[in-house]
């Protein structure tokens, strides 16, 4: 039984390490920021916006499918090109923004009725502040976001 443990544990660490280290060859994270905000009207609520700026390092199509932030936030990020605004396909060397916003509505406001994406357990442990799930071809991969730089709180009017 001890022999099996000595074989399985290193293989598990190798698998997890491969999943995150091979992900680094597809895009490079330049920076990651978070910013809390308050809406201009009471029913607007509050929230936190997360932005990850990255450069694509591959010519393959990269689709960002999921994001886990901390232990209780999960959703589908939005990807915006900083390179093109006319709808062209992103290619190697292009800069992208991966955005995700957590919106908290006060009870009774119209937005409070919007369904929230149900939390899904991450497939691998989150080693930083967030985990990105992305697809290249038919293969899903994961990349940790080590730390978000906290930007000053924003009050919208």
Secondary structure, DSSP 8 states (H G I E B T S, - for coil): -HHHHHHHHHHHHHHHHHHHHGGGGTEEEEEEEEEEEE-SSGGG-EEEEEEEEEEE--SS-EEEEEEEETTTEEE--EEEESS-SS-----TT-EEEEEEEEEE--TTSGGGGS--------SS---SSEEEEEEETTEEEEEEE---EE---EE--
